[in-house]
Amino acid sequence: MVSNKRDAGALAWAREAGLPALCIPTVADPETADDRLAAALRDHGVDLLVLSGYLRHLGPKTLGAYAGRILNIHPGPLPQFGGEGMYGARVHQAVIAAGVAESAIVIHLVDEVYDRGPEVARRIVPVEPGDSAETLEARVTAQEPAFFVETLIRLADGRLELPDGH
């Protein structure tokens, strides 16, 4: 488990579960952080990188070493409601403003451009009459963890494959 925030709850959870947990700050020196992250992942034998709440852009060494093997979850339909700065409440506000009937939770591969990588799995989340960004966000957020875990299990047991044969 790696986070760029020392106080991330996931780091404490990983440590309590006996899992390796590492904080690699990214703001002050992104290049060094990329070197450290790529090395830590390699040294721990990581095969698949799963981003969950990691809002920093990955560096070129990590992206190159794990091309086609980095997953992220996005709280809205892609590509329409993705891209730099499109996370959290901003996505739901844009979905509501667009007047679309459906939102989605999308698990996708990560590359050097925010939210551009190929889609791996999608779960439709209807936009209900009278929805606000807050009510839509609550429904999407409630479904994200289980959907991510279900998708990872399907990948692990071979019922789902990564795009491009990865």
GROMACS elastic network, one bead per residue, 0.5 to 0.9 nm:
[ bonds ]
;  ai    aj funct       b0    kb
    1    10     6  0.76147   500
    1    11     6  0.65947   500
    1    14     6  0.65191   500
    1    15     6  0.88249   500
    1    19     6  0.72469   500
    1    20     6  0.61529   500
    1    22     6  0.62967   500
    1    23     6  0.85361   500
    2     5     6  0.89232   500
    2    10     6  0.85721   500
    2    11     6  0.71571   500
    2    20     6  0.84382   500
    2    21     6  0.57917   500
    2    23     6  0.56953   500
    2    24     6  0.70193   500
    2    37     6  0.80473   500
    2    40     6  0.89335   500
    2    41     6  0.89981   500
    3     6     6  0.71476   500
    3     7     6  0.89463   500
    3     8     6  0.68451   500
    3    10     6  0.79049   500
    3    11     6  0.69561   500
    3    21     6  0.81134   500
    3    22     6  0.65689   500
    3    23     6  0.50033   500
    3    24     6  0.62421   500
    3    25     6  0.77449   500
    3    54     6  0.73190   500
    4     8     6  0.81516   500
    4    22     6  0.84494   500
    4    23     6  0.53378   500
    4    26     6  0.60016   500
    4    27     6  0.85252   500
    4    33     6  0.88957   500
    4    54     6  0.80153   500
    4    56     6  0.83980   500
    5     8     6  0.54472   500
    5    11     6  0.87777   500
    5    23     6  0.63697   500
    5    24     6  0.75192   500
    5    25     6  0.65208   500
    5    26     6  0.87692   500
    6     9     6  0.87742   500
    6    11     6  0.76858   500
    6    22     6  0.86397   500
    6    23     6  0.57740   500
    6    24     6  0.82337   500
    6    25     6  0.79805   500
    7    10     6  0.86029   500
    7    11     6  0.75312   500
    7    12     6  0.80710   500
    8    11     6  0.55871   500
    8    12     6  0.71352   500
    8    23     6  0.88878   500
    9    12     6  0.52946   500
    9    13     6  0.62223   500
    9    14     6  0.86915   500
   10    14     6  0.60365   500
   10    15     6  0.85467   500
   10    21     6  0.87081   500
   11    14     6  0.51473   500
   11    15     6  0.62059   500
   11    16     6  0.86052   500
   11    20     6  0.88278   500
   11    21     6  0.56766   500
   11    22     6  0.72290   500
   11    23     6  0.78053   500
   12    15     6  0.51568   500
   12    16     6  0.61222   500
   12    17     6  0.85625   500
   12    21     6  0.80283   500
   13    16     6  0.51689   500
   13    17     6  0.61919   500
   13    18     6  0.87343   500
   13    19     6  0.86226   500
   14    17     6  0.50112   500
   14    18     6  0.62655   500
   14    19     6  0.50090   500
   14    20     6  0.68047   500
   14    21     6  0.60429   500
   15    18     6  0.50244   500
   15    19     6  0.54348   500
   15    20     6  0.65665   500
   15    21     6  0.60398   500
   16    19     6  0.75139   500
   17    20     6  0.89830   500
   18    21     6  0.87380   500
   20    44     6  0.86152   500
   22    40     6  0.85702   500
   24    33     6  0.60994   500
   24    34     6  0.88517   500
   24    36     6  0.72931   500
   24    37     6  0.70831   500
   25    28     6  0.73066   500
   25    29     6  0.78992   500
   25    30     6  0.81235   500
   25    33     6  0.65205   500
   26    29     6  0.58918   500
   26    31     6  0.82068   500
   26    32     6  0.80742   500
   26    33     6  0.53603   500
   26    34     6  0.79136   500
   26    56     6  0.78453   500
   27    30     6  0.59645   500
   27    33     6  0.85048   500
   27    56     6  0.89495   500
   28    33     6  0.87932   500
   29    32     6  0.55935   500
   29    33     6  0.62487   500
   29    34     6  0.87671   500
   30    34     6  0.60725   500
   30    35     6  0.86666   500
   30    58     6  0.88059   500
   30    59     6  0.73088   500
   31    34     6  0.51053   500
   31    35     6  0.63612   500
   31    36     6  0.87199   500
   31    59     6  0.70057   500
   31    60     6  0.87540   500
   31    61     6  0.89196   500
   32    35     6  0.50152   500
   32    36     6  0.61518   500
   32    37     6  0.85201   500
   33    36     6  0.50743   500
   33    37     6  0.59846   500
   33    38     6  0.85111   500
   33    59     6  0.81164   500
   34    37     6  0.51210   500
   34    38     6  0.60539   500
   34    39     6  0.84554   500
   34    58     6  0.70184   500
   34    59     6  0.51160   500
   34    60     6  0.73325   500
   34    61     6  0.62565   500
   34    62     6  0.62489   500
   35    38     6  0.53782   500
   35    39     6  0.61439   500
   35    40     6  0.85732   500
   35    59     6  0.82642   500
   35    61     6  0.66423   500
   35    62     6  0.76223   500
   36    39     6  0.51656   500
   36    40     6  0.59751   500
   36    41     6  0.85449   500
   37    40     6  0.51166   500
   37    41     6  0.61178   500
   37    42     6  0.85118   500
   37    59     6  0.89477   500
   37    61     6  0.86574   500
   37    62     6  0.68338   500
   38    41     6  0.53179   500
   38    42     6  0.61845   500
   38    43     6  0.85794   500
   38    59     6  0.88489   500
   38    61     6  0.62559   500
   38    63     6  0.85493   500
   38    65     6  0.71993   500
   38    66     6  0.87269   500
   39    42     6  0.50936   500
   39    43     6  0.59252   500
   39    44     6  0.85236   500
   39    62     6  0.85594   500
   40    43     6  0.50643   500
   40    44     6  0.61467   500
   40    45     6  0.86378   500
   40    46     6  0.86832   500
   41    44     6  0.52678   500
   41    45     6  0.62831   500
   41    46     6  0.52292   500
   41    47     6  0.82705   500
   41    49     6  0.85134   500
   41    62     6  0.85880   500
   42    45     6  0.51550   500
   42    46     6  0.60242   500
   42    47     6  0.83849   500
   42    65     6  0.86454   500
   43    46     6  0.77898   500
   46    49     6  0.71061   500
   47    66     6  0.77758   500
   47    69     6  0.73138   500
   48    66     6  0.73595   500
   48    68     6  0.89032   500
   48    69     6  0.51072   500
   48    70     6  0.60590   500
   48    71     6  0.77238   500
   49    66     6  0.73463   500
   49    69     6  0.61536   500
   49    71     6  0.61525   500
   49    72     6  0.86584   500
   50    69     6  0.84263   500
   50    70     6  0.59085   500
   50    72     6  0.61978   500
   50    73     6  0.87364   500
   51    54     6  0.56301   500
   51    55     6  0.85656   500
   51    70     6  0.72896   500
   51    71     6  0.59126   500
   51    73     6  0.72249   500
   52    55     6  0.84330   500
   52    71     6  0.86057   500
   52    72     6  0.64131   500
   52    73     6  0.66802   500
   53    72     6  0.86037   500
   53    73     6  0.84069   500
   54    57     6  0.83633   500
   54    72     6  0.86140   500
   55    87     6  0.83518   500
   57   112     6  0.77545   500
   57   113     6  0.85298   500
   57   114     6  0.76696   500
   58    61     6  0.83495   500
   58    62     6  0.64525   500
   58    63     6  0.63446   500
   58   110     6  0.89692   500
   58   111     6  0.85538   500
   58   112     6  0.75367   500
   59    62     6  0.56370   500
   59    63     6  0.61123   500
   59    64     6  0.85259   500
   59   112     6  0.81267   500
   60    64     6  0.57744   500
   60    65     6  0.83672   500
   60   112     6  0.76976   500
   61    64     6  0.51430   500
   61    65     6  0.60391   500
   61    66     6  0.85410   500
   62    65     6  0.51755   500
   62    66     6  0.60853   500
   62    67     6  0.81261   500
   63    66     6  0.53699   500
   63    67     6  0.54701   500
   63    68     6  0.86726   500
   63    69     6  0.89582   500
   63    70     6  0.79244   500
   63   110     6  0.80216   500
   63   111     6  0.65919   500
   63   112     6  0.71205   500
   64    67     6  0.52182   500
   64   111     6  0.88946   500
   65    69     6  0.88949   500
   66    69     6  0.51587   500
   66    70     6  0.62306   500
   67    70     6  0.67048   500
   67   109     6  0.85680   500
   67   110     6  0.78208   500
   67   111     6  0.70610   500
   67   166     6  0.89798   500
   68    71     6  0.83741   500
   68   109     6  0.62933   500
   68   110     6  0.73161   500
   68   111     6  0.78263   500
   68   117     6  0.86979   500
   68   162     6  0.76115   500
   68   163     6  0.77795   500
   68   164     6  0.79209   500
   68   165     6  0.88625   500
   68   166     6  0.59765   500
   69   109     6  0.69042   500
   69   110     6  0.79112   500
   69   162     6  0.78606   500
   69   166     6  0.68474   500
   70   108     6  0.82374   500
   70   109     6  0.54800   500
   70   110     6  0.53579   500
   70   111     6  0.79149   500
   71   107     6  0.66478   500
   71   108     6  0.56219   500
   71   110     6  0.58887   500
   71   120     6  0.83998   500
   72   106     6  0.82328   500
   72   107     6  0.56089   500
   72   108     6  0.55530   500
   72   109     6  0.63466   500
   72   110     6  0.64488   500
   72   115     6  0.83996   500
   72   148     6  0.89961   500
   73   105     6  0.70190   500
   73   106     6  0.56877   500
   73   108     6  0.64661   500
   73   109     6  0.89249   500
   73   144     6  0.78260   500
   73   148     6  0.72787   500
   74    77     6  0.77534   500
   74    78     6  0.79531   500
   74    82     6  0.78078   500
   74    87     6  0.74478   500
   74    88     6  0.87224   500
   74    91     6  0.89411   500
   74   104     6  0.83042   500
   74   105     6  0.57815   500
   74   106     6  0.51248   500
   74   107     6  0.62718   500
   74   108     6  0.78034   500
   74   115     6  0.77386   500
   74   144     6  0.87760   500
   75    81     6  0.88108   500
   75    82     6  0.89281   500
   75    87     6  0.72504   500
   75    88     6  0.70370   500
   75    91     6  0.68834   500
   75    92     6  0.77573   500
   75   103     6  0.81226   500
   75   104     6  0.64812   500
   75   106     6  0.66092   500
   75   107     6  0.89639   500
   75   137     6  0.80328   500
   75   140     6  0.65566   500
   75   141     6  0.75147   500
   75   144     6  0.77544   500
   76    79     6  0.88110   500
   76    80     6  0.83443   500
   76    81     6  0.60055   500
   76    82     6  0.73846   500
   76    87     6  0.87284   500
   76    91     6  0.62027   500
   76    92     6  0.70991   500
   76    95     6  0.75486   500
   76   103     6  0.54467   500
   76   105     6  0.53213   500
   76   106     6  0.65965   500
   76   124     6  0.89858   500
   76   125     6  0.87104   500
   76   140     6  0.83482   500
   77    80     6  0.60764   500
   77    81     6  0.56582   500
   77    82     6  0.74113   500
   77    91     6  0.88897   500
   77    95     6  0.84756   500
   77   102     6  0.83067   500
   77   103     6  0.57080   500
   77   105     6  0.66625   500
   77   106     6  0.65035   500
   77   122     6  0.84089   500
   77   124     6  0.85016   500
   78    81     6  0.54954   500
   78    82     6  0.56146   500
   78    83     6  0.87275   500
   78   104     6  0.82965   500
   78   105     6  0.88918   500
   78   106     6  0.70458   500
   78   115     6  0.71475   500
   78   116     6  0.79252   500
   78   119     6  0.83157   500
   79    82     6  0.54120   500
   79    83     6  0.76707   500
   79   115     6  0.70137   500
   79   116     6  0.68490   500
   80    83     6  0.86396   500
   80    95     6  0.89637   500
   81    86     6  0.68743   500
   81    87     6  0.89693   500
   81    91     6  0.60589   500
   81    92     6  0.86363   500
   81    94     6  0.69823   500
   81    95     6  0.71140   500
   81   115     6  0.89849   500
   82    85     6  0.80343   500
   82    86     6  0.52973   500
   82    87     6  0.76053   500
   82    91     6  0.73900   500
   82   114     6  0.73188   500
   82   115     6  0.55493   500
   82   116     6  0.79291   500
   83    86     6  0.54951   500
   83    87     6  0.84221   500
   83   113     6  0.76128   500
   83   115     6  0.53513   500
   83   116     6  0.74291   500
   84    87     6  0.81529   500
   84   113     6  0.81276   500
   84   114     6  0.55619   500
   84   115     6  0.78155   500
   85    90     6  0.79060   500
   85    91     6  0.89928   500
   85   114     6  0.87409   500
   86    89     6  0.84208   500
   86    90     6  0.57916   500
   86    91     6  0.55300   500
   86    94     6  0.89186   500
   86   114     6  0.88645   500
   86   115     6  0.88927   500
   87    90     6  0.57444   500
   87    91     6  0.55627   500
   87    92     6  0.85675   500
   88    91     6  0.58514   500
   88    92     6  0.71587   500
   88   137     6  0.77616   500
   89    92     6  0.52110   500
   89    93     6  0.60830   500
   89    94     6  0.85968   500
   89   133     6  0.67627   500
   89   134     6  0.73618   500
   89   137     6  0.67009   500
   90    93     6  0.51232   500
   90    94     6  0.62011   500
   90    95     6  0.86817   500
   90   133     6  0.83872   500
   91    94     6  0.52032   500
   91    95     6  0.62472   500
   91    96     6  0.87542   500
   91   133     6  0.84107   500
   91   137     6  0.86145   500
   92    95     6  0.50105   500
   92    96     6  0.61746   500
   92    97     6  0.84716   500
   92   103     6  0.82493   500
   92   132     6  0.82453   500
   92   134     6  0.75375   500
   92   136     6  0.65267   500
   92   137     6  0.59859   500
   93    96     6  0.52667   500
   93    97     6  0.60603   500
   93    98     6  0.85872   500
   93   132     6  0.77490   500
   93   134     6  0.82094   500
   93   136     6  0.89174   500
   93   137     6  0.88406   500
   94    97     6  0.50033   500
   94    98     6  0.60566   500
   94    99     6  0.87521   500
   94   133     6  0.82294   500
   95    98     6  0.51935   500
   95    99     6  0.65929   500
   95   100     6  0.64588   500
   95   101     6  0.89020   500
   95   102     6  0.83097   500
   95   103     6  0.67926   500
   95   127     6  0.85576   500
   95   133     6  0.78818   500
   96    99     6  0.53100   500
   96   100     6  0.69054   500
   96   101     6  0.89134   500
   96   103     6  0.89678   500
   96   127     6  0.78212   500
   96   131     6  0.75312   500
   96   132     6  0.67773   500
   96   133     6  0.62209   500
   96   136     6  0.83650   500
   97   100     6  0.81767   500
   97   133     6  0.88286   500
   99   102     6  0.89519   500
   99   127     6  0.86891   500
  100   103     6  0.74287   500
  100   127     6  0.72505   500
  101   126     6  0.61723   500
  101   127     6  0.51799   500
  101   128     6  0.75670   500
  101   129     6  0.89222   500
  102   124     6  0.65410   500
  102   125     6  0.58364   500
  102   127     6  0.50825   500
  102   128     6  0.84868   500
  103   123     6  0.86570   500
  103   124     6  0.60056   500
  103   125     6  0.50027   500
  103   126     6  0.58662   500
  103   127     6  0.62748   500
  103   136     6  0.84871   500
  103   140     6  0.84673   500
  104   122     6  0.65192   500
  104   123     6  0.54375   500
  104   126     6  0.77691   500
  104   140     6  0.76642   500
  105   121     6  0.82705   500
  105   122     6  0.56193   500
  105   123     6  0.51566   500
  105   124     6  0.65005   500
  105   125     6  0.72000   500
  105   140     6  0.69650   500
  105   141     6  0.89962   500
  105   143     6  0.82668   500
  105   144     6  0.68589   500
  105   147     6  0.82450   500
  106   119     6  0.68615   500
  106   120     6  0.75755   500
  106   121     6  0.59194   500
  106   123     6  0.66246   500
  106   124     6  0.86504   500
  107   118     6  0.88393   500
  107   119     6  0.60974   500
  107   120     6  0.54987   500
  107   121     6  0.51688   500
  107   122     6  0.63157   500
  107   123     6  0.88664   500
  107   147     6  0.88858   500
  107   148     6  0.73342   500
  107   151     6  0.82007   500
  108   115     6  0.75201   500
  108   116     6  0.81405   500
  108   117     6  0.58717   500
  108   118     6  0.55332   500
  108   121     6  0.69420   500
  108   122     6  0.87043   500
  109   115     6  0.81968   500
  109   116     6  0.79825   500
  109   118     6  0.54307   500
  109   119     6  0.64281   500
  109   120     6  0.68890   500
  109   162     6  0.81528   500
  109   163     6  0.82161   500
  110   113     6  0.76706   500
  110   114     6  0.74249   500
  110   115     6  0.68492   500
  110   116     6  0.71161   500
  110   117     6  0.50198   500
  110   118     6  0.78248   500
  111   114     6  0.72472   500
  111   115     6  0.79535   500
  111   116     6  0.69440   500
  111   117     6  0.56267   500
  111   118     6  0.89924   500
  112   115     6  0.89838   500
  112   116     6  0.82436   500
  112   117     6  0.85258   500
  113   116     6  0.57133   500
  113   117     6  0.76455   500
  114   117     6  0.79310   500
  115   118     6  0.86600   500
  116   119     6  0.86479   500
  118   162     6  0.88917   500
  118   163     6  0.67388   500
  118   164     6  0.89673   500
  119   122     6  0.74903   500
  119   162     6  0.87596   500
  119   163     6  0.76221   500
  120   151     6  0.84571   500
  120   160     6  0.83099   500
  120   161     6  0.78894   500
  120   162     6  0.62472   500
  120   163     6  0.66922   500
  121   148     6  0.89936   500
  121   151     6  0.70564   500
  121   160     6  0.88508   500
  122   147     6  0.88478   500
  123   143     6  0.89711   500
  123   147     6  0.76914   500
  125   136     6  0.84143   500
  125   139     6  0.77707   500
  125   140     6  0.67739   500
  125   143     6  0.89954   500
  126   136     6  0.85927   500
  127   130     6  0.85674   500
  127   131     6  0.65108   500
  127   136     6  0.67977   500
  128   131     6  0.53747   500
  128   132     6  0.89636   500
  128   136     6  0.80079   500
  131   134     6  0.78073   500
  131   135     6  0.57891   500
  131   136     6  0.61224   500
  132   135     6  0.52725   500
  132   136     6  0.61872   500
  132   137     6  0.83698   500
  133   136     6  0.52670   500
  133   137     6  0.59131   500
  133   138     6  0.85741   500
  134   137     6  0.50449   500
  134   138     6  0.61636   500
  134   139     6  0.88166   500
  135   138     6  0.51146   500
  135   139     6  0.64728   500
  135   140     6  0.87594   500
  136   139     6  0.52734   500
  136   140     6  0.62119   500
  136   141     6  0.84926   500
  137   140     6  0.51224   500
  137   141     6  0.58333   500
  137   142     6  0.83740   500
  138   141     6  0.51998   500
  138   142     6  0.60761   500
  138   143     6  0.88213   500
  139   142     6  0.52396   500
  139   143     6  0.65999   500
  139   144     6  0.89598   500
  140   143     6  0.53712   500
  140   144     6  0.62659   500
  141   144     6  0.53109   500
  141   145     6  0.77399   500
  142   145     6  0.72800   500
  142   146     6  0.83638   500
  143   146     6  0.59444   500
  143   147     6  0.61791   500
  143   148     6  0.87191   500
  144   147     6  0.52039   500
  144   148     6  0.60690   500
  144   149     6  0.86528   500
  145   148     6  0.52158   500
  145   149     6  0.62512   500
  145   150     6  0.86014   500
  146   149     6  0.51105   500
  146   150     6  0.59899   500
  146   151     6  0.84853   500
  147   150     6  0.50502   500
  147   151     6  0.60818   500
  147   152     6  0.85884   500
  148   151     6  0.51399   500
  148   152     6  0.61978   500
  148   153     6  0.86623   500
  149   152     6  0.50533   500
  149   153     6  0.61527   500
  149   154     6  0.85934   500
  150   153     6  0.51461   500
  150   154     6  0.62110   500
  150   155     6  0.86959   500
  151   154     6  0.50443   500
  151   155     6  0.62381   500
  151   156     6  0.86147   500
  151   160     6  0.77637   500
  152   155     6  0.50416   500
  152   156     6  0.60838   500
  152   157     6  0.86538   500
  152   160     6  0.87474   500
  153   157     6  0.61265   500
  153   158     6  0.84597   500
  153   159     6  0.84622   500
  153   160     6  0.87610   500
  154   157     6  0.53713   500
  154   158     6  0.60575   500
  154   160     6  0.52496   500
  154   161     6  0.81964   500
  155   158     6  0.52634   500
  155   159     6  0.61129   500
  155   161     6  0.58195   500
  155   162     6  0.74862   500
  156   159     6  0.78240   500
  156   160     6  0.79925   500
  156   161     6  0.88328   500
  157   160     6  0.77622   500
  158   161     6  0.65101   500
  161   164     6  0.86482   500
  161   165     6  0.69307   500
  161   166     6  0.70744   500
  162   165     6  0.60180   500
  162   166     6  0.50199   500
  163   166     6  0.61193   500
